[in-house]
Amino acid sequence: MSEQPPKLHGYFHKFMIWFAMWAYALMAVIAGARDIMFAYDNRAHFEALVIIMGVLLIALGAFIVKVRFDLAAFRRNAPKELLIVCVAAAAIMAILHFLLTLYGDDDNSHRLSYALIFACWGIALYRYYNARSDLFVN
């Protein structure tokens, strides 16, 4: 008898499209709004750069919602878009960390940790969805 490959139930995929992507988008929008408010409150030399990073995070939140719908529809490029989202979030957080450190704000080490977490999470998600690439045919 030949062994059948294990049936993939897709519980993690359902978790991703029903909860995680919405939460991820909400966190990006909140982080972007927080950064914009931080820039206005502190009136630092780098105010425009922090506002730009905040706007980029809000735009990333909108792109996350688009990627969520692409994942739900099993679009062919959805896993690559998900990787782009995680790498972009990591890059924005790392750049913002270095900008704030450059201008003397030492209380932002959590941003570099977030950047590392987003990068690792993105690689793990890409590997998960890449292993199921036969499902993404639309």
Secondary structure, DSSP 4 states (H G I P E B T S, - for coil): -PPPPPPP--HHHHHIIIIIHHHHHHHHHHHHHHHHHHHHHH--TTHHHHHHHHHHHHHHHHHHHHHHHHHHTT-TTHHHHHHHHHHHHHHHHHHHHHHHHHTT--S-HHHHHHHHHHHHHHHHHHHHHHTTGGG---
